[in-house]
């Protein structure tokens, strides 16, 4: 028997801290997902029959869009045209070479883009020594 001075038994567990942690995890994963997809633009990749899948993440992802625009991290570095200005792209790789920190370049090009824009990125990256390694993105062919 209980007297009036004894505390009542709790009806259930306090869920407030668990709900707080759950919402914090949801916010964390939303932010991380947004950051990881920021560099990769949506495009149709060319198919490759043989490829090496590298588990190491690329440090710099260079996207060559269908219309020939060269973008890094969502910022346009080269706009195609007869007088395309490559100075910004050249400066990007020259800066990494000057700092003594050449980067790994993961080059992704839309299958409809012209070869000259892919070649321009390759020449710029290697001419200044800013790229230590260059990988090419391709979609794996379905079997």
Secondary structure, DSSP 8 states (H G I E B T S, - for coil): ---TTS----SS---HHHHHHHHHHHHHHHHHHHHHTSS-----B-EESS-----S--SEEEEE-TT--EEETTEEEE--STT---HHHHHHHHHHHHTT--EEEEEEEBTTS-HHHHHHHHHHHHHTT-EEEEEE--EE---
